[in-house]
Amino acid sequence: MSTYSLNDAANILKVSPRRLRHWKRTTLAPIDSASTRPREFVDARDEAEATEGLRPDFDFRDLVCVRAILALLDRGISVQRIRRAVSVLQENVPDLEDPLAALRLWSDGSERIVVEHEGVLIEPEGQMVLDFGEQREEAIEPSPIHAPGEPANEIHDDVLGLFEQGCRLDSDPATYEEARVLYERCVELDPNFADAHCNLGAVLYNAGSREPARRCFERCLELDDRHVEGHFNLANVLEEVGCDEMALSHYRAALRADPFYAELHVNMALLYERTSQGATALDHWRRYLQLDPTGAWSEVARQRMSGDGPG
C-alpha cells in the first residue's frame, strides 16, 4: 500500500503541515499505516532515540479520514465536536471501521453529525436517528444522549475554533496579522494551550518580531517540553543570534520527540556544516533523503552526499 509523508499528505490535502501535525499530535488524525522506515535509517540513528512502533506515514485510508475532517470544518463543525463524535463511536460502535471517514452532516439542513452503520443512521451526539427501511425519508427526532463524562468545555471549543481559523491564515503574509490576533485570543482564553503559543510565535517570527516570537516558543516548551515545533522554532531563533550550542540542544530535543521530521534534519545538517562537523552533517543529509527524497532540499543533499559542497 502506498504511503505518504506528512509533507506529501499536507500537499495533497491542501492543508499546512503544521495544522496536520497538530491533528496527529492530538490523535484526531489517525496514523494507521503499518509501514516502517527503512532498516538502514533505523540502524543509522545516533542522536534520535526513536520509539518502537512510531508510524510517521499516512496511507490512503488516513487521507480519506483527514478529508472528512476538512469537509466538516468547512461546514462549521468544530474540531472538538468532531473529536467527541469519534470518541463516542469508538466506545459504542467498536466494530465501525474508520469512524472519522464515516462522519458526515445529515442532509436536513442542520449541523447534526451522523454515521451510517448496518442500515441505520446514527447520531453520535444523540442516539439512533433513522432506520433505513421504508421510512428512509422520514426524519425521526432523536432523544439526545450525550457521551458519559465531563460536560463539554465551551471555552475550549471556542479556543479550538479560533485555533483552526488561525491555521487557515498563518501561511500567507497577507493574513499574518489576522492569524496573530486569533492566536493571541487563543492564549488569552487558554494560557496553557501549547500549540497556540507555538503558532503565535511562528506568525510573529515570520512577520519579523523575533524577540516576542522567542518568548512564545519558550512558553510553549514550558507547557510541553516535548513539543517538536517549539524546539525546532526556538532553535532557529537561537541560531540567528549565534547561540549554536543552545540551538543544537533544542534540535536534538525535537529529534528525540520526532526523528522523522525531515526539515529538522536539514537544519541540523546545515548547523553541523557551519560548525565544521562534516561527518555528522552528512548523516543528517542522508536521513533527510530517506525521509523526503523529492523534497525542496533533496538536490542539495545529493550534492553534499557526492562530496560537492561543504564537508
KANOR-V399001 format. One record per backbone hydrogen bond with DSSP energy under -1.0 kcal/mol. NH is the residue of the N-H (numbers start at 1). CO is the residue of the C=O. Records with the same first field share a line. If there is no record, write none. Layout:
NH = CO + CO
//
This chain:
4 = 58
9 = 5
10 = 6
11 = 7
12 = 8
13 = 9
15 = 10
20 = 16
21 = 17
22 = 18
23 = 19
24 = 20
25 = 21
26 = 22
27 = 24
28 = 23
29 = 23
42 = 38
43 = 39
44 = 40
50 = 48
54 = 51
58 = 4
63 = 59
64 = 60
65 = 61
66 = 62
67 = 63
68 = 64
69 = 65
70 = 66
71 = 67
72 = 68
73 = 69
74 = 70
76 = 73
77 = 72
82 = 78
83 = 79
84 = 80
85 = 81
86 = 82
87 = 83
88 = 84
89 = 85
90 = 86
91 = 87
92 = 88
93 = 89
96 = 93
102 = 98
103 = 100
104 = 114
106 = 112
114 = 104
115 = 122
117 = 120
120 = 117
121 = 130
122 = 115
123 = 127
126 = 123
129 = 121
130 = 121
132 = 119
133 = 131
136 = 133
138 = 135
157 = 153
158 = 154
159 = 155
160 = 156
161 = 157
162 = 158
163 = 159
164 = 160
165 = 161
166 = 162
167 = 163
168 = 164
169 = 166
170 = 166
172 = 169
175 = 172
179 = 175
180 = 176
181 = 177
182 = 178
183 = 179
184 = 180
185 = 181
186 = 182
187 = 183
188 = 184
189 = 185
190 = 186
193 = 190
194 = 192
197 = 193
198 = 194
199 = 195
200 = 196
201 = 197
202 = 198
203 = 199
204 = 200
205 = 201
206 = 202
207 = 203
208 = 205
209 = 204
210 = 208
213 = 209
214 = 210
215 = 211
216 = 212
217 = 213
218 = 214
219 = 215
220 = 216
221 = 217
222 = 218
223 = 219
224 = 220
227 = 224
231 = 227
232 = 228
233 = 229
234 = 230
235 = 231
236 = 232
237 = 233
238 = 234
239 = 235
240 = 236
241 = 237
242 = 239
243 = 238
244 = 242
247 = 243
248 = 244
249 = 245
250 = 246
251 = 247
252 = 248
253 = 249
254 = 250
255 = 251
256 = 252
257 = 253
258 = 254
261 = 258
262 = 260
265 = 261
266 = 262
267 = 263
268 = 264
269 = 265
270 = 266
271 = 267
272 = 268
273 = 269
274 = 270
275 = 271
276 = 273
277 = 272
281 = 277
282 = 278
283 = 279
284 = 280
285 = 281
286 = 282
287 = 283
288 = 284
289 = 285
290 = 286
291 = 287
292 = 288
295 = 292
298 = 295
301 = 297
302 = 298
303 = 299
304 = 300
305 = 301
306 = 302
307 = 304
308 = 303
309 = 307
//
